[in-house]
């Protein structure tokens, strides 16, 4: 009976391996081009063409539309609307690649170890847990991006208020603030989107169009409120515009304090486990000599 399990697990591992080879050979040029699409979170590039063909064959996007749109929504918020559908397919293909790889390894290790169900169960468990962990990680990155934008937006607004109060137009004030943060453009999501907005202005877009597309790319409610306030009041100027920006600034500073407080609580909760471990180690180091002396 055990020998039958070994052969069965080996056969299933071979079928998965051969299946990947068949899918890889059947992948078209468009699948290979899509697999090379720049997306910094993707790691399993060699597996992607086969997995893209696989999710296309099973019609994943239509059969599991709820899961697909949740992933696409997270990709849009975290990495922009541009080519979000293709990037979502890449992310799903990578999840499928991990599942395929872990199941294959599980069957191989189970067969090598004489039909052991432990390795098979471990591979199956990881094949279920890892895609969920990848999706959670994507959501976490999106949340961190939104928090980074919220933390920086009040400072940007304060600078705009000072420049507008000194006689600058709001468009020129935004340009000055962004140019002074040029070194942070690649590292901070808010200034990255603002620099793209400046490029659109230089390419002939109107200030209103550029600001609206900037708000859509950020995908943060507070940025939408900021752009709406600016668009409703920048033509009027005068005291009403400054008053509207100051009211918005107070609201954004309150939200910044809430985000900072939440991050502080998360950091302190992460320190609990290491502190407990250090306490246990210290107790062992201090208590062991005392117990040894008592036994003597």
Backbone as CSV, one residue per row, in Angstrom:
resi,resn,N_x,N_y,N_z,CA_x,CA_y,CA_z,C_x,C_y,C_z
1,UNK,0.834,-1.213,0.000,0.000,0.000,0.000,0.866,1.259,0.000
2,UNK,1.933,1.203,0.810,2.831,2.350,0.879,3.514,2.600,-0.455
3,UNK,3.877,1.488,-1.135,4.529,1.618,-2.439,3.593,2.259,-3.459
4,UNK,2.308,1.926,-3.367,1.319,2.521,-4.283,1.258,4.032,-4.085
5,UNK,1.270,4.463,-2.799,1.250,5.902,-2.512,2.490,6.590,-3.073
6,UNK,3.646,5.940,-2.950,4.888,6.522,-3.485,4.778,6.718,-4.987
7,UNK,4.306,5.667,-5.691,4.149,5.777,-7.152,3.110,6.828,-7.535
8,UNK,2.022,6.886,-6.775,0.966,7.851,-7.071,1.465,9.282,-6.887
9,UNK,2.180,9.510,-5.799,2.711,10.863,-5.555,3.766,11.236,-6.583
10,UNK,4.600,10.268,-6.961,5.580,10.532,-8.006,4.923,10.829,-9.344
11,UNK,3.845,10.085,-9.643,3.115,10.313,-10.896,2.482,11.710,-10.929
12,UNK,1.886,12.117,-9.806,1.267,13.444,-9.746,2.313,14.554,-9.865
13,UNK,3.481,14.355,-9.233,4.559,15.336,-9.364,5.020,15.436,-10.813
14,UNK,5.141,14.274,-11.485,5.551,14.272,-12.896,4.500,14.949,-13.773
15,UNK,3.220,14.702,-13.486,2.151,15.339,-14.264,2.184,16.857,-14.117
16,UNK,2.420,17.333,-12.896,2.502,18.788,-12.683,3.706,19.374,-13.417
17,UNK,4.840,18.681,-13.356,6.039,19.172,-14.040,5.839,19.186,-15.554
18,UNK,5.296,18.092,-16.084,5.045,18.016,-17.529,3.983,19.036,-17.939
19,UNK,2.980,19.223,-17.087,1.943,20.208,-17.382,2.503,21.603,-17.498
20,UNK,3.457,21.947,-16.599,4.074,23.274,-16.701,4.867,23.409,-17.996
21,UNK,5.602,22.333,-18.371,6.387,22.377,-19.613,5.469,22.579,-20.813
22,UNK,4.345,21.861,-20.839,3.385,21.989,-21.948,2.826,23.409,-22.007
23,UNK,2.455,23.957,-20.851,1.930,25.321,-20.813,2.986,26.330,-21.254
24,UNK,4.229,26.111,-20.819,5.308,27.033,-21.187,5.553,27.006,-22.694
25,UNK,5.516,25.800,-23.271,5.705,25.693,-24.713,4.532,26.283,-25.484
26,UNK,3.336,26.193,-24.893,2.149,26.714,-25.566,1.917,28.202,-25.378
27,UNK,2.710,28.827,-24.491,2.550,30.266,-24.257,2.900,31.048,-25.515
28,UNK,2.043,31.996,-25.866,2.252,32.798,-27.066,3.160,33.979,-26.755
29,UNK,3.506,34.710,-27.805,4.405,35.852,-27.643,3.799,36.923,-26.743
30,UNK,2.464,37.091,-26.797,1.817,38.099,-25.957,1.931,37.741,-24.477
31,UNK,1.907,36.446,-24.166,2.087,36.032,-22.774,3.503,36.344,-22.298
32,UNK,4.485,36.111,-23.170,5.873,36.377,-22.804,6.122,37.878,-22.659
33,UNK,5.509,38.674,-23.528,5.657,40.125,-23.409,4.993,40.647,-22.141
34,UNK,3.819,40.091,-21.826,3.126,40.498,-20.601,3.924,40.100,-19.363
35,UNK,4.610,38.957,-19.436,5.413,38.497,-18.299,6.595,39.417,-18.027
36,UNK,7.020,40.194,-19.034,8.144,41.124,-18.870,7.692,42.530,-18.483
37,UNK,6.399,42.712,-18.260,5.884,44.031,-17.885,6.507,44.474,-16.564
38,UNK,7.036,45.699,-16.488,7.653,46.171,-15.232,6.638,46.199,-14.086
39,UNK,6.945,45.462,-13.028,6.085,45.414,-11.838,6.968,44.924,-10.695
40,UNK,7.315,45.849,-9.784,8.382,45.576,-8.823,8.073,44.470,-7.821
41,UNK,6.818,44.113,-7.641,6.481,43.096,-6.632,6.568,41.672,-7.180
42,UNK,6.784,41.516,-8.486,6.822,40.186,-9.099,8.204,39.577,-8.938
43,UNK,8.253,38.311,-8.515,9.525,37.614,-8.297,9.709,36.421,-9.238
44,UNK,8.651,35.671,-9.553,8.774,34.424,-10.329,8.593,34.680,-11.824
45,UNK,9.462,35.466,-12.415,9.336,35.790,-13.837,9.364,34.564,-14.746
46,UNK,10.258,33.581,-14.518,10.310,32.430,-15.445,9.020,31.611,-15.491
47,UNK,8.248,31.605,-14.422,7.021,30.804,-14.396,5.824,31.520,-15.006
48,UNK,5.936,32.830,-15.210,4.748,33.616,-15.547,4.107,33.294,-16.898
49,UNK,4.862,33.114,-18.012,4.173,32.836,-19.285,3.254,31.626,-19.206
50,UNK,3.733,30.538,-18.588,2.903,29.332,-18.464,1.682,29.590,-17.594
51,UNK,1.860,30.317,-16.490,0.748,30.587,-15.580,-0.256,31.566,-16.198
52,UNK,0.220,32.493,-17.010,-0.699,33.406,-17.709,-1.587,32.638,-18.678
53,UNK,-0.991,31.674,-19.378,-1.788,30.828,-20.277,-2.773,29.986,-19.476
54,UNK,-2.338,29.482,-18.317,-3.198,28.636,-17.481,-4.423,29.418,-16.986
55,UNK,-4.211,30.633,-16.444,-5.360,31.398,-15.929,-6.253,31.893,-17.065
56,UNK,-5.670,31.998,-18.273,-6.496,32.345,-19.428,-7.362,31.157,-19.839
57,UNK,-6.782,29.944,-19.805,-7.531,28.744,-20.186,-8.693,28.469,-19.232
58,UNK,-8.477,28.683,-17.943,-9.550,28.406,-16.974,-10.487,29.609,-16.820
59,UNK,-10.214,30.701,-17.576,-11.043,31.927,-17.547,-11.222,32.438,-16.107
60,UNK,-10.082,32.657,-15.474,-10.077,33.059,-14.064,-10.806,34.397,-13.866
61,UNK,-10.549,35.368,-14.744,-11.110,36.708,-14.561,-12.633,36.706,-14.595
62,UNK,-13.234,35.840,-15.405,-14.694,35.798,-15.492,-15.308,34.864,-14.449
63,UNK,-14.653,33.749,-14.167,-15.208,32.792,-13.207,-15.031,33.249,-11.759
64,UNK,-13.934,33.941,-11.487,-13.665,34.437,-10.138,-13.533,35.958,-10.186
65,UNK,-14.569,36.593,-10.717,-14.525,38.042,-10.939,-14.372,38.822,-9.639
66,UNK,-14.975,38.316,-8.546,-14.866,39.007,-7.265,-13.434,39.094,-6.785
67,UNK,-12.706,37.961,-6.861,-11.301,37.943,-6.453,-10.468,38.817,-7.384
68,UNK,-10.745,38.724,-8.694,-9.968,39.504,-9.663,-10.134,41.006,-9.424
69,UNK,-11.357,41.467,-9.204,-11.575,42.902,-9.035,-11.036,43.415,-7.704
70,UNK,-11.002,42.550,-6.677,-10.393,42.960,-5.410,-8.890,43.161,-5.580
71,UNK,-8.254,42.245,-6.310,-6.817,42.384,-6.573,-6.555,43.593,-7.457
72,UNK,-7.395,43.787,-8.473,-7.210,44.930,-9.366,-7.401,46.244,-8.623
73,UNK,-8.360,46.297,-7.699,-8.566,47.509,-6.910,-7.335,47.837,-6.073
74,UNK,-6.731,46.807,-5.459,-5.523,47.027,-4.661,-4.356,47.463,-5.540
75,UNK,-4.233,46.867,-6.723,-3.158,47.242,-7.644,-3.335,48.682,-8.107
76,UNK,-4.570,49.093,-8.403,-4.826,50.469,-8.819,-4.465,51.467,-7.728
77,UNK,-4.840,51.151,-6.488,-4.542,52.065,-5.386,-3.051,52.154,-5.095
78,UNK,-2.369,51.003,-5.230,-0.958,50.981,-4.867,-0.002,51.347,-5.982
79,UNK,-0.395,51.094,-7.261,0.555,51.268,-8.353,-0.021,52.055,-9.532
80,UNK,-1.199,52.626,-9.352,-1.773,53.464,-10.389,-2.743,52.727,-11.301
81,UNK,-3.525,53.520,-12.031,-4.556,52.960,-12.915,-3.945,52.408,-14.197
82,UNK,-2.800,52.981,-14.626,-2.190,52.592,-15.897,-1.830,51.110,-15.903
83,UNK,-2.399,50.368,-16.847,-2.158,48.934,-17.040,-2.438,48.131,-15.770
84,UNK,-3.430,48.556,-15.000,-3.751,47.852,-13.758,-4.315,46.449,-14.035
85,UNK,-5.057,46.291,-15.125,-5.595,44.980,-15.473,-4.494,43.981,-15.782
86,UNK,-3.501,44.420,-16.567,-2.386,43.533,-16.906,-1.547,43.199,-15.678
87,UNK,-1.325,44.198,-14.827,-0.547,43.948,-13.609,-1.301,43.021,-12.653
88,UNK,-2.620,43.135,-12.631,-3.413,42.224,-11.799,-3.282,40.790,-12.292
89,UNK,-3.300,40.612,-13.626,-3.105,39.271,-14.182,-1.726,38.720,-13.834
90,UNK,-0.700,39.595,-13.850,0.637,39.167,-13.461,0.666,38.696,-12.013
91,UNK,-0.006,39.449,-11.142,-0.009,39.103,-9.716,-0.728,37.768,-9.486
92,UNK,-1.850,37.570,-10.189,-2.590,36.307,-10.073,-1.759,35.161,-10.645
93,UNK,-1.042,35.422,-11.756,-0.191,34.386,-12.344,0.930,33.997,-11.385
94,UNK,1.473,34.969,-10.668,2.520,34.635,-9.696,1.956,33.796,-8.552
95,UNK,0.746,34.135,-8.084,0.088,33.310,-7.063,-0.082,31.872,-7.560
96,UNK,-0.566,31.737,-8.803,-0.748,30.393,-9.382,0.586,29.673,-9.507
97,UNK,1.650,30.413,-9.848,2.982,29.811,-9.948,3.462,29.272,-8.618
98,UNK,3.234,30.014,-7.543,3.621,29.533,-6.212,2.834,28.267,-5.846
99,UNK,1.529,28.266,-6.132,0.702,27.092,-5.829,1.209,25.882,-6.603
100,UNK,1.467,26.065,-7.895,1.937,24.979,-8.759,3.277,24.441,-8.248
101,UNK,4.199,25.356,-7.914,5.532,24.966,-7.471,5.482,24.231,-6.131
102,UNK,4.688,24.737,-5.196,4.611,24.123,-3.871,3.950,22.742,-3.914
103,UNK,2.912,22.613,-4.731,2.286,21.294,-4.865,3.242,20.284,-5.489
104,UNK,3.998,20.720,-6.500,4.976,19.822,-7.135,6.038,19.385,-6.129
105,UNK,6.583,20.358,-5.376,7.592,20.030,-4.371,7.016,19.121,-3.286
106,UNK,5.765,19.363,-2.898,5.128,18.527,-1.890,5.024,17.078,-2.335
107,UNK,4.595,16.872,-3.585,4.491,15.508,-4.105,5.868,14.854,-4.233
108,UNK,6.869,15.613,-4.692,8.216,15.064,-4.859,8.800,14.645,-3.512
109,UNK,8.724,15.543,-2.514,9.286,15.237,-1.199,8.539,14.087,-0.518
110,UNK,7.213,14.045,-0.733,6.442,12.932,-0.156,6.858,11.604,-0.778
111,UNK,7.084,11.584,-2.102,7.498,10.344,-2.768,8.907,9.940,-2.360
112,UNK,9.806,10.916,-2.251,11.187,10.624,-1.865,11.262,10.055,-0.456
113,UNK,10.384,10.543,0.421,10.378,10.094,1.815,9.442,8.914,2.058
114,UNK,9.231,8.116,1.036,8.482,6.876,1.201,6.986,7.053,1.370
115,UNK,6.427,8.006,0.664,4.980,8.214,0.733,4.526,8.940,1.987
116,UNK,5.417,9.718,2.591,5.091,10.449,3.816,4.010,11.490,3.549
117,UNK,2.944,11.437,4.354,1.867,12.415,4.206,2.203,13.758,4.797
118,UNK,3.277,13.814,5.613,3.664,15.075,6.253,4.103,16.099,5.219
119,UNK,4.987,15.670,4.304,5.477,16.597,3.278,4.359,17.021,2.327
120,UNK,3.499,16.067,1.999,2.377,16.399,1.113,1.432,17.394,1.789
121,UNK,1.152,17.156,3.060,0.289,18.073,3.795,0.922,19.449,3.943
122,UNK,2.244,19.486,4.176,2.950,20.772,4.297,2.909,21.546,2.990
123,UNK,3.149,20.837,1.882,3.097,21.504,0.577,1.716,22.028,0.262
124,UNK,0.670,21.214,0.570,-0.706,21.652,0.312,-1.077,22.843,1.188
125,UNK,-0.620,22.829,2.454,-0.933,23.929,3.359,-0.276,25.227,2.888
126,UNK,1.003,25.121,2.486,1.694,26.313,1.985,1.073,26.810,0.680
127,UNK,0.593,25.880,-0.143,-0.053,26.269,-1.402,-1.334,27.049,-1.162
128,UNK,-1.980,26.828,-0.022,-3.188,27.582,0.328,-2.838,28.888,1.044
129,UNK,-1.856,28.795,1.959,-1.535,29.947,2.815,-0.787,31.029,2.044
130,UNK,0.152,30.646,1.156,1.014,31.626,0.506,0.258,32.615,-0.387
131,UNK,-0.701,32.174,-1.241,-1.460,33.169,-2.017,-2.224,34.156,-1.141
132,UNK,-2.795,33.661,-0.027,-3.485,34.559,0.900,-2.505,35.559,1.495
133,UNK,-1.295,35.079,1.856,-0.270,35.962,2.410,0.179,36.998,1.384
134,UNK,0.279,36.598,0.114,0.659,37.547,-0.943,-0.392,38.638,-1.103
135,UNK,-1.671,38.241,-1.043,-2.741,39.234,-1.174,-2.750,40.179,0.036
136,UNK,-2.520,39.628,1.224,-2.437,40.466,2.428,-1.265,41.438,2.322
137,UNK,-0.149,40.954,1.789,1.026,41.808,1.631,0.742,42.940,0.649
138,UNK,0.009,42.639,-0.428,-0.373,43.675,-1.389,-1.251,44.731,-0.721
139,UNK,-2.237,44.291,0.065,-3.099,45.233,0.771,-2.308,46.065,1.778
140,UNK,-1.333,45.446,2.430,-0.502,46.172,3.393,0.313,47.261,2.702
141,UNK,0.858,46.948,1.527,1.627,47.948,0.782,0.743,49.107,0.343
142,UNK,-0.492,48.789,-0.045,-1.437,49.843,-0.433,-1.755,50.733,0.765
143,UNK,-1.983,50.111,1.923,-2.284,50.878,3.127,-1.107,51.759,3.532
144,UNK,0.108,51.228,3.435,1.290,52.021,3.778,1.454,53.193,2.817
145,UNK,1.151,52.981,1.537,1.241,54.072,0.559,0.247,55.176,0.907
146,UNK,-0.993,54.793,1.229,-2.001,55.785,1.602,-1.583,56.552,2.855
147,UNK,-1.002,55.841,3.823,-0.560,56.504,5.044,0.600,57.448,4.769
148,UNK,1.532,57.057,3.888,2.644,57.944,3.535,2.135,59.233,2.894
149,UNK,1.120,59.104,2.036,0.533,60.294,1.402,-0.141,61.180,2.447
150,UNK,-0.885,60.556,3.363,-1.567,61.318,4.414,-0.590,62.028,5.343
151,UNK,0.555,61.410,5.607,1.545,62.022,6.485,2.221,63.232,5.839
152,UNK,2.379,63.214,4.524,3.095,64.292,3.849,2.175,65.401,3.349
153,UNK,0.919,65.086,3.078,-0.002,66.065,2.483,-0.190,67.320,3.339
154,UNK,-0.340,67.234,4.675,-0.501,68.474,5.469,0.694,69.416,5.359
155,UNK,1.918,68.877,5.317,3.098,69.730,5.175,3.099,70.436,3.827
156,UNK,2.742,69.688,2.773,2.657,70.296,1.445,1.621,71.411,1.433
157,UNK,0.482,71.162,2.041,-0.588,72.172,2.063,-0.161,73.418,2.831
158,UNK,0.556,73.253,3.935,1.036,74.411,4.699,1.981,75.276,3.866
159,UNK,2.865,74.636,3.101,3.777,75.392,2.240,3.011,76.150,1.155
160,UNK,1.988,75.486,0.590,1.170,76.153,-0.435,0.456,77.360,0.155
161,UNK,-0.068,77.227,1.384,-0.767,78.338,2.045,0.183,79.519,2.237
162,UNK,1.415,79.250,2.668,2.393,80.325,2.889,2.744,81.027,1.582
163,UNK,2.950,80.245,0.512,3.318,80.841,-0.773,2.165,81.629,-1.377
164,UNK,0.944,81.092,-1.261,-0.231,81.815,-1.773,-0.428,83.104,-0.980
165,UNK,-0.214,83.033,0.347,-0.314,84.235,1.171,0.728,85.275,0.824
166,UNK,1.872,84.825,0.280,2.932,85.747,-0.116,2.729,86.314,-1.513
167,UNK,1.657,85.906,-2.188,1.335,86.485,-3.490,1.487,85.564,-4.680
168,UNK,1.906,84.321,-4.458,2.039,83.364,-5.565,0.657,82.850,-5.984
169,UNK,0.543,82.451,-7.258,-0.658,81.733,-7.682,-0.576,80.304,-7.154
170,UNK,-1.718,79.648,-7.039,-1.722,78.298,-6.467,-0.957,77.327,-7.368
171,UNK,-1.063,77.503,-8.695,-0.337,76.618,-9.601,1.165,76.779,-9.418
172,UNK,1.617,78.012,-9.362,3.041,78.269,-9.188,3.519,77.807,-7.807
173,UNK,2.660,77.938,-6.802,3.019,77.504,-5.450,3.237,75.991,-5.417
174,UNK,2.347,75.244,-6.077,2.498,73.781,-6.123,3.780,73.404,-6.856
175,UNK,4.061,74.095,-7.973,5.277,73.807,-8.747,6.523,74.040,-7.897
176,UNK,6.556,75.136,-7.153,7.713,75.447,-6.302,7.905,74.381,-5.222
177,UNK,6.804,73.990,-4.584,6.887,72.983,-3.510,7.395,71.651,-4.037
178,UNK,6.935,71.273,-5.220,7.335,69.985,-5.787,8.791,70.011,-6.230
179,UNK,9.218,71.113,-6.847,10.600,71.208,-7.320,11.605,71.158,-6.179
180,UNK,11.220,71.677,-5.016,12.121,71.636,-3.859,12.256,70.227,-3.282
181,UNK,11.322,69.349,-3.630,11.361,67.964,-3.146,11.765,66.998,-4.263
182,UNK,12.536,67.496,-5.210,12.870,66.683,-6.375,13.616,65.406,-6.001
183,UNK,14.441,65.469,-4.951,15.212,64.284,-4.573,14.333,63.186,-3.991
184,UNK,13.108,63.535,-3.512,12.202,62.538,-2.933,11.197,61.989,-3.936
185,UNK,11.305,62.421,-5.190,10.270,62.060,-6.171,10.170,60.558,-6.388
186,UNK,11.325,59.870,-6.402,11.295,58.432,-6.670,10.933,57.617,-5.436
187,UNK,11.099,58.198,-4.242,10.914,57.444,-3.002,9.567,57.674,-2.333
188,UNK,8.971,58.830,-2.561,7.717,59.142,-1.874,6.552,59.124,-2.862
189,UNK,5.467,58.402,-2.556,4.365,58.268,-3.527,3.690,59.595,-3.855
190,UNK,3.578,60.513,-2.890,2.909,61.782,-3.154,3.695,62.618,-4.151
191,UNK,5.004,62.756,-3.936,5.818,63.579,-4.837,6.043,62.889,-6.180
192,UNK,6.001,61.569,-6.198,6.078,60.856,-7.473,4.891,61.224,-8.360
193,UNK,3.692,61.244,-7.780,2.488,61.607,-8.535,2.485,63.096,-8.879
194,UNK,3.002,63.924,-7.978,3.053,65.373,-8.249,4.012,65.682,-9.391
195,UNK,5.138,64.968,-9.457,6.062,65.185,-10.565,5.451,64.741,-11.891
196,UNK,4.652,63.687,-11.847,3.955,63.286,-13.065,2.940,64.352,-13.478
197,UNK,2.319,64.990,-12.476,1.390,66.082,-12.770,2.117,67.253,-13.433
198,UNK,3.328,67.569,-12.953,4.105,68.644,-13.570,4.487,68.298,-15.006
199,UNK,4.817,67.044,-15.256,5.132,66.627,-16.634,3.920,66.799,-17.541
200,UNK,2.733,66.511,-17.019,1.520,66.706,-17.819,1.289,68.183,-18.104
201,UNK,1.558,69.048,-17.122,1.426,70.496,-17.345,2.389,70.965,-18.434
202,UNK,3.628,70.438,-18.400,4.612,70.824,-19.417,4.238,70.303,-20.797
203,UNK,3.474,69.213,-20.840,3.070,68.630,-22.128,1.770,69.209,-22.673
204,UNK,1.254,70.243,-22.028,0.099,70.951,-22.578,-1.227,70.695,-21.897
205,UNK,-1.251,69.860,-20.846,-2.487,69.652,-20.107,-2.835,70.924,-19.326
206,UNK,-4.131,71.150,-19.177,-4.548,72.270,-18.339,-4.322,71.936,-16.871
207,UNK,-4.278,72.987,-16.035,-4.065,72.776,-14.605,-5.193,71.933,-14.011
208,UNK,-6.427,72.152,-14.454,-7.570,71.403,-13.944,-7.463,69.918,-14.318
209,UNK,-7.126,69.634,-15.580,-6.979,68.240,-16.016,-5.866,67.531,-15.250
210,UNK,-4.741,68.197,-15.087,-3.596,67.601,-14.397,-3.925,67.309,-12.945
211,UNK,-4.643,68.224,-12.305,-4.982,68.037,-10.896,-5.982,66.893,-10.721
212,UNK,-6.925,66.780,-11.656,-7.918,65.698,-11.574,-7.268,64.336,-11.782
213,UNK,-6.372,64.224,-12.756,-5.695,62.941,-12.983,-4.760,62.608,-11.825
214,UNK,-4.146,63.629,-11.229,-3.312,63.420,-10.037,-4.143,62.826,-8.897
215,UNK,-5.338,63.339,-8.708,-6.221,62.834,-7.653,-6.615,61.382,-7.921
216,UNK,-6.899,61.049,-9.175,-7.280,59.670,-9.513,-6.128,58.710,-9.304
217,UNK,-4.912,59.136,-9.661,-3.753,58.264,-9.495,-3.457,57.987,-8.020
218,UNK,-3.631,58.985,-7.184,-3.372,58.798,-5.748,-4.395,57.856,-5.134
219,UNK,-5.668,58.004,-5.498,-6.701,57.121,-4.974,-6.938,57.252,-3.488
220,UNK,-6.684,58.433,-2.920,-6.866,58.691,-1.496,-7.930,59.771,-1.340
221,UNK,-8.870,59.548,-0.443,-9.995,60.463,-0.282,-9.530,61.866,0.081
222,UNK,-8.547,61.978,0.956,-8.064,63.285,1.392,-7.436,64.072,0.242
223,UNK,-6.773,63.376,-0.675,-6.216,64.046,-1.857,-7.349,64.553,-2.743
224,UNK,-8.424,63.774,-2.864,-9.586,64.210,-3.645,-10.211,65.468,-3.038
225,UNK,-10.293,65.514,-1.704,-10.821,66.710,-1.032,-9.912,67.915,-1.293
226,UNK,-8.597,67.684,-1.226,-7.625,68.749,-1.480,-7.767,69.307,-2.900
227,UNK,-7.807,68.415,-3.902,-7.908,68.877,-5.290,-9.248,69.562,-5.557
228,UNK,-10.334,69.050,-4.967,-11.644,69.684,-5.136,-11.654,71.084,-4.532
229,UNK,-11.050,71.228,-3.347,-10.977,72.545,-2.694,-10.181,73.522,-3.544
230,UNK,-9.072,73.058,-4.088,-8.234,73.925,-4.919,-8.976,74.332,-6.184
231,UNK,-9.621,73.358,-6.854,-10.302,73.660,-8.118,-11.507,74.569,-7.919
232,UNK,-12.186,74.470,-6.785,-13.356,75.308,-6.532,-12.981,76.738,-6.171
233,UNK,-11.772,76.931,-5.633,-11.447,78.240,-5.076,-10.269,78.955,-5.717
234,UNK,-9.467,78.251,-6.560,-8.233,78.910,-6.997,-8.496,80.056,-7.970
235,UNK,-9.617,80.025,-8.698,-9.935,81.131,-9.607,-10.350,82.383,-8.834
236,UNK,-10.984,82.179,-7.685,-11.419,83.333,-6.900,-10.239,84.032,-6.235
237,UNK,-9.368,83.210,-5.607,-8.243,83.788,-4.877,-8.729,84.530,-3.646
238,UNK,-7.915,85.443,-3.163,-8.308,86.285,-2.038,-8.418,85.509,-0.736
239,UNK,-9.148,86.115,0.195,-9.252,85.564,1.546,-10.020,84.266,1.614
240,UNK,-11.045,84.106,0.743,-11.854,82.883,0.793,-11.024,81.642,0.470
241,UNK,-10.139,81.783,-0.496,-9.296,80.650,-0.877,-8.349,80.276,0.264
242,UNK,-7.710,81.285,0.858,-6.812,81.014,1.979,-7.539,80.405,3.166
243,UNK,-8.763,80.893,3.429,-9.550,80.357,4.538,-9.928,78.903,4.291
244,UNK,-10.306,78.573,3.048,-10.669,77.191,2.708,-9.475,76.253,2.871
245,UNK,-8.279,76.711,2.460,-7.083,75.880,2.599,-6.709,75.687,4.069
246,UNK,-6.900,76.723,4.886,-6.570,76.591,6.313,-7.512,75.618,7.013
247,UNK,-8.791,75.662,6.658,-9.743,74.697,7.233,-9.357,73.268,6.850
248,UNK,-9.002,73.092,5.592,-8.580,71.768,5.134,-7.292,71.340,5.827
249,UNK,-6.380,72.283,6.047,-5.118,71.974,6.707,-5.335,71.449,8.122
250,UNK,-6.252,72.065,8.861,-6.544,71.588,10.221,-7.071,70.155,10.206
251,UNK,-7.948,69.859,9.245,-8.498,68.499,9.132,-7.404,67.491,8.806
252,UNK,-6.520,67.864,7.880,-5.459,66.942,7.466,-4.449,66.716,8.585
253,UNK,-4.164,67.740,9.383,-3.242,67.556,10.504,-3.832,66.619,11.549
254,UNK,-5.140,66.695,11.751,-5.788,65.760,12.683,-5.666,64.326,12.180
255,UNK,-5.834,64.140,10.876,-5.719,62.792,10.310,-4.273,62.304,10.348
256,UNK,-3.340,63.227,10.163,-1.924,62.860,10.272,-1.596,62.381,11.684
257,UNK,-2.136,63.069,12.692,-1.916,62.642,14.076,-2.498,61.249,14.314
258,UNK,-3.666,60.981,13.743,-4.289,59.665,13.913,-3.449,58.571,13.265
259,UNK,-2.908,58.850,12.061,-2.066,57.868,11.375,-0.773,57.636,12.150
260,UNK,-0.165,58.716,12.659,1.072,58.576,13.439,0.827,57.772,14.709
261,UNK,-0.319,58.026,15.352,-0.653,57.286,16.570,-0.838,55.794,16.257
262,UNK,-1.510,55.503,15.142,-1.746,54.114,14.762,-0.430,53.407,14.440
263,UNK,0.476,54.082,13.747,1.769,53.477,13.436,2.589,53.244,14.702
264,UNK,2.488,54.170,15.644,3.183,53.985,16.911,2.660,52.783,17.673
265,UNK,1.342,52.595,17.665,0.758,51.433,18.337,1.170,50.133,17.658
266,UNK,1.227,50.158,16.323,1.662,48.953,15.606,3.116,48.622,15.914
267,UNK,3.960,49.667,15.994,5.376,49.439,16.294,5.558,48.881,17.706
268,UNK,4.790,49.420,18.658,4.918,48.949,20.038,4.415,47.509,20.176
269,UNK,3.336,47.162,19.429,2.834,45.781,19.503,3.816,44.793,18.888
270,UNK,4.571,45.229,17.876,5.571,44.346,17.272,6.743,44.080,18.225
271,UNK,6.947,44.987,19.175,8.054,44.834,20.117,7.728,43.903,21.279
272,UNK,6.453,43.542,21.431,6.065,42.732,22.587,6.736,41.366,22.557
273,UNK,6.658,40.672,21.422,7.226,39.317,21.332,8.739,39.303,21.555
274,UNK,9.526,40.197,20.878,10.970,40.206,21.175,11.287,40.491,22.631
275,UNK,10.506,41.397,23.261,10.758,41.714,24.667,10.479,40.511,25.567
276,UNK,9.416,39.768,25.243,9.111,38.563,26.025,10.222,37.540,25.868
277,UNK,10.715,37.361,24.634,11.797,36.411,24.399,13.069,36.815,25.142
278,UNK,13.375,38.117,25.130,14.562,38.591,25.852,14.398,38.357,27.354
279,UNK,13.182,38.600,27.857,12.915,38.383,29.283,13.116,36.916,29.659
280,UNK,12.626,36.000,28.804,12.777,34.562,29.077,14.251,34.174,29.072
281,UNK,15.010,34.686,28.089,16.444,34.357,28.007,17.189,34.870,29.231
282,UNK,16.867,36.116,29.650,17.527,36.681,30.841,17.193,35.856,32.078
283,UNK,15.924,35.435,32.203,15.527,34.619,33.350,16.283,33.284,33.376
284,UNK,16.472,32.700,32.185,17.214,31.437,32.111,18.677,31.647,32.519
285,UNK,19.280,32.744,31.987,20.690,33.015,32.299,20.897,33.301,33.780
286,UNK,19.940,34.024,34.378,20.067,34.370,35.796,19.675,33.199,36.689
287,UNK,18.638,32.483,36.294,18.119,31.429,37.161,18.897,30.148,37.120
288,UNK,19.541,29.818,36.004,20.279,28.549,35.884,21.389,28.415,36.928
289,UNK,22.264,29.424,37.105,23.300,29.268,38.161,22.691,29.104,39.551
290,UNK,21.580,29.782,39.826,20.964,29.665,41.141,20.449,28.242,41.374
291,UNK,19.803,27.662,40.354,19.328,26.273,40.499,20.489,25.295,40.647
292,UNK,21.585,25.540,39.917,22.750,24.662,40.007,23.370,24.720,41.411
293,UNK,23.394,25.919,41.998,23.935,26.063,43.357,23.038,25.375,44.373
294,UNK,21.720,25.460,44.172,20.779,24.799,45.084,20.943,23.284,45.025
295,UNK,21.168,22.734,43.831,21.341,21.289,43.709,22.644,20.811,44.327
296,UNK,23.652,21.703,44.362,24.912,21.321,44.984,24.765,21.268,46.488
